[in-house]
Amino acid sequence: MTGAVAPLPLDMEKLLTARLHAVKVRPYLAGALFALQIVEDRSVPTMGVDAHWRCYVSPGFVARTPVEELAGVWVHEVSHLLRDHHGRGDRYAREHEEYGPGERLRRNIAADLEINDDIYGDGLLVPSGALLPSPLGLPVGLLMEEYLRGTSLYGLTVEAAWLDCGSGADGYGRPWELGPDGAHGLSRQERDAVRFRVAEGIKGRPGDTPQAWRRWADEAFHPPQPWRQLLGAAIRSAVSASGAGDNHSYRRPSRRSAALPGVLLPSLRRMPPRVCIVIDTSGSVSDAELGSALLEVAAISRAVGGRRDLVSVISCDATAGVAVPLCQAEHLELIGGGGTDLRAGFAEALRTRPDVIVALTDGQTPWPSAQPACRTVVGLFPRPATDEDEDDPDYTPGNPPSWARVITIN
């Protein structure tokens, strides 16, 4: 009778040697690599991370994987955490109502594709079985969400079913994970501090890091705004503010009338707000941005309670078109293509006596010199520096006025 085979121990020396190699070839990630807390677990297929910066490691995987490839796995796993794939995966699942193991695997694969096309090379080997966009006929340089929207990925799920980078890659918890109350995890403040230190190091020596990591560092310092939610919130705030849509009515007498016998005082009544949308249709605004503007028109009508009859739209380049009620604009035609002067658009908008003006523009325009007698929200299409800026060092595009609430549309 033979005895039971002893389980394979974790070769910690080999694992830490691989981490040191990763630090040597990717020094800007050193703070993040050393922050990972190692947890040995035989139920993990390879290596995986959770949102609390624990790295779960299979002893068998470490034993059969060369040190140089293990170094690549270290960088791969920490990249999931630095790029917030667990938070982004959670948001994508909620927004698209896509749950379950199959959808989890799709998110894991999409996150891997985002990472793998730009972290290897220059001393870091590609681990065996790692998925890369180019061999799969997919474009390179996309984000996880773009891979999820642009291709089904379902054909890869059977082939890549062994992949499991943990909840740190897709936001979907695993049975072996210790959870938020388990030991060896980092707090929210500690995790943010790690990201900040890594981003600070990359910003301090940008020439030593790839473009993808420099872009990540910029966003870590200045995270992109969820502009659609912010634009909707700004409009709702404007239309619900004191004075917007307020009017006096005798249909319900004021309670103060009791103090003045024989005198009927009107009460202040909240009326549905009127919104006028000025869309920049100059030649500098692309067709894609105009399409986005039309989507925002529909979203704005929902933000004010669905009363499309109280929403009007003005096309404006150097001159302003007529204010068209949204209820008559199922097939709204945006007219323009010339220069830009939104002052004409604001003047036309004020003739409709709106409670709120919403301007959707690239900002390359003169602005009204005086604040309109209503609240103003600007949805701004961002613009990079142009050759004109370089030729004329004194040229600076005008910023939206301080009295407007500005939301950058990314």
N, C-alpha and C positions, 0 to 999 in steps of 0.2 A: 504494500500500500504506500503510495507516494504522498508526500506532504503538499500542502497548498503552496503555490508560487507566491513569493513575497512581492507586493506591489513595487513597481519601479519608483525609486526615489527621485525627487526633483533635483536636477543638477544645477544648484544655485550658482556655483562658480561660473559655469558656462553661460547661464542666463545673464549674470551681471557683467561678464566679459563682453557679451553682445551689446549690452546697454552702453558700456564704455566706448565700444567701437562706434555706436550710433552718435554718441556725444562728440567723438573726435571728428567725424565727417559732417555733422550737423550741429556745430557748437551753439548756434542761436536757439536750438531747442533744448539745451541742457537743463534749464530750470524746470521745464515741463517733464522731461524724461526722468529726472531725479524725484519729482513730486509724485510719480505713480507709486501706489502701494501694492506690493506683490502679494497675491493670495493663491496658494496652491490648490488646485481642484481638478480631480481626474474626470469629472463629467464635462469639462470644457473641451470642445473639439480641438482647438488650437490655442490661441490667446484671445482674450476679449476684455473689454473695459466696460465699466458702468459710469453713470453720470457723476459719481462721487470720487472718481479718479482711482478706483481700485483696478488692478490689472490681474485678471484670473488666468492662470497658466496651467496647461496640461503637461505633466512630467514626460509623457510619451512623445509629445510634440517637440519639446526641447531636446530630447535624446536623439531624435532622428533628423533634426534640422541643423545644418551647418551654422557656425557662429555668424558668418557674414550675412546669411539670410535672416537669422534671428534679429540682427541689427535692423534690417529693413522692416521686420514685423513690429519692433519697438516704435520706430518712427511712424509707421502706418497707424498703430493703435493710438498713439498720443495725438496724431493729427485729427482723428475723429473728435477728440475732446476739445482741442483748441478751436476747431471749426464749428463747435456746438452742434454736431450732427444729431445728438439726442434731442435737444430743444427744437431744432428745425424739423426733425422727423415727427415729433409730437404735433407740431403745428400743421404740418402737411397732412397727417392722418385726420386731424380734426376738421380741417378745411375741406378735405375731399371725402370724408367719411370712409376711409379705407383702413380697415383693421384686419386682424387675423394673421396667422403665420405666413401665408403667401405674400401678403402686402408687406409684412415685416421684412421678409427676405428681399423683396424688391427695393425697399428703402436702403437696406444694408448694401446691396449690390450697387445702387446709384451713388451712395456715399463713397464706396470703394473706388468707383470710376472717377469721381471728383478728385480723390487723393492720388491714386496710382499714376495718373498721367503726368504728374509734375514733381514727385518727391524722390524718384529713383535716379540713378546715375551719379557721377562724381563721387565714387567711392561707396555708394550704397547699392547693393545688389537687389534685383527684383526677386522676392520669394517665389518658390515654386507654386504654381497654381494661381498666382495673383491675376486678377482681371484687369486688362488694359483696354481703353476705348478703341484704339486704332485696329488691333487684330479682329475686333468684333464689328468693324465697319461703322463705328460711331464717331462723331466729332470729338475732338479733344478740347480741353479748356472750359468745359461746362460745369455748372454747379449741380449738386445733387437733385434739386428740384427740377432743373432743366432736363436732366436725364430721365426723370420720372415722367415728365410731361411729354417729352419728345419721342420716346420709344417705349414699347410695352415691357421689355426685359423679361417677359414670361418664359421665353425660350431658354433663358439662362438659369432659371430657378432650379431645374432638375440637375443640370450639370454642376451648378455651384451650391448644391444643397449642404455641402460640408462647411461652407462659410458661416461663421458666426462670430462677429466682432463684439457681441454683447449689446446691452441697451445703450451704451455710449455711442453706438453707430446709428441707431434708429429710434431710440426712445421706447422700445418694447422690452419689458422686464423679462429676465431669464430665471429659471428655477434655482440655479446655483448662486445667484447674486444675493448679497447680504442686505440690500435695501438701505433706505435713508438712516435707519437706526443702528445699523451694523457697525462693527469695529473697523478701524483702519481707513475710514473715509475722510475726505476733506470737506469742510464746511463751505457754504456758498461764498463767504468772504475769502477763504483761502483759495478757492478755485479761481475767483476773479483776480486775485493778486497774482497767481501764476500766469494767467493770460496777459495781464498788464506788464509783468516783468519781461515775458517773451517778446511781446509787441514792442516794448521800449528798447530792447536790445536790437531788434530788427531795424527799427527806425534810426537807431544810433549808427548802424553800419549797413546801410541799404545796399552797398555794392557787393556785399558778401552773400546775399540771399537771392533766391529766384523771384521772379516777378509775382508769382502767385502768392508767395509768403509776404512780399511787400504790400500787395493789395490787401491781404488779410490784416496786416498790422495797421494799415490806414483805417480799416473798418473797425478794428478793435478799439482804436482811439475815438473814432467818430462813427459809431454804428449807424447803418442805413435806417432811415425812418420808415415805419410802415405807413407810407404816404396816403394810401387809400383810406385807412382808418382815421388818420389825422385830418385829412381833408373833410371827411364826413363829420367828424367831431367838431371841427372848426365851424362848419356851416350850421350844424345843429345848435352850437353855442351862440352863434350870431343871431339866429332867428328866434332863440328863446330868451335872449337878453332883454332887460328892461327897456321898453320903448319900441322894440321891434314888433310891429303888428298890433300895438296897443291903440285903442280908439275908444271914444266915449259913445255910450248908447243910452237912450231913454227907455229901451225895452225892459230894462230892470233898473228901477230907481236906486240911487245911491242910499246907503243907510244913513248918511248924514242929513238926508232930507228931513228926518224926524226932528232935528234941532232947529229947522227953519220952517215953521208951519206956513202952509200956503205956497211954498217954493219947491218945485220938483227939480232935483239935481240928477244929472246923468251919472251912471256908473262907468268905471273903466273896464272895458271888455277886451279880452284877448282875441284878436282877429287872425285868420290864417295869414302867414307872412308871404310877401311877394318877393321873388328872387329873380334877378336878371343876370344872365350868364353872358359875358363878353369873351368870345373865342378869337384868339389871334390867328388870322389866316394869311399872314404875310409869307413871302417866299422862304423865309428862314425856318419856318415850322414844317416839319416833315409830314408826309402822309400818315406815317405810323402814329405820330403825336396827335394829329387831327383825329385819327380813329380812337385814340385813347381819350381825347377830349369828349367825343360823342358818348363814350361809355360813361364818363363822369357826369354828363348831363343826365343820363338815366339814373345814376346813383344819387345825384343831387335831388331829383324829384322824389326819390324814396326818403331822403333825409328830411324832407319837409312834409312828410305824411302822405305822399302820393298825389297831392293836388297839382297835377300837371298844368291845369289851367292858370295857376298862379306862378308858373315858371316860364320866362321868355328867354330867347337866345338871340344874340347879335353877332354877326360875322364882322370882323374888323381887321383891315390891313392899314393903309394910310387913311381910308375913309370908313365910315360905319354904315352897315346895312340897316335894314328896318328890323325892329324887335319883333320876332316871330314867336307867338305863343306855342309852348311845347305841345299842347294838345292838338295843334295843327301841323306838327312836325314829325310825323312817323318816319318820313323819308327826308330828314333835314338836310338841306344842301348848304354846304359852307362855301361862301364865295370870297375870293381874294387872290393872293399870290403876289402882291406888290410890296411896297415898303410897309413900315410899321409905325403907327401913331395911335396908341390906345386912348389918347385924350378924346378923340372923336367918338370912340366906343363908349367911354364913360359919360360923355355929354348925352349921347343917345339913350343910354341906360337910365340916366336920371329923369328923362322925360316920362318913363314908365312909373315913376314914383315908387321905386322898390324899397323894401326894408333891408335887403342885402344885395350887394353886387359881388359876383364871383368872376374873376378874370383868369382865364387859362392862357398862358403866354410863355414865350422863351425869355421875356424880360428885356429884349433889345428894343426898347421903345421909350419915348418921352412919357412921363407920368403927369397927371393933373397937378397943378401947383397948389391947389387947395383941397383939403379933405372933403370928400362928399358928405352930404347930410344923411348918410346911412352907413352901416357897417360894410367892410370890404374884406374879402378873402381872395388871395392870389395863389393859384396853383401854378408853380414855376417849373418849366422844363429846363433842366440845367444845361449850361453851355460851357465847353472847354475853351481855353485860350485859343485865339485865331491868329493867322498871319498878320491881320490888321493890328492886333495888339502888339506883335513883335516889331512891326515897322514903325509904329508910333508909340514910344514909351509913355507918352502923356495921355494916351487913350484909355479910358476906363468906362465900361458900360455902366449905365445908371442902375442903381439898386432900387427895388420896390420901396415905396415910401414907408416911413415908420408907422403910419396910421393903418396900414394893411396887415392882416394876419397872413403870413407867407408859409406855404407848405411846398417843399420841394418834391416834384413828381419824378421818381427815379425810373 
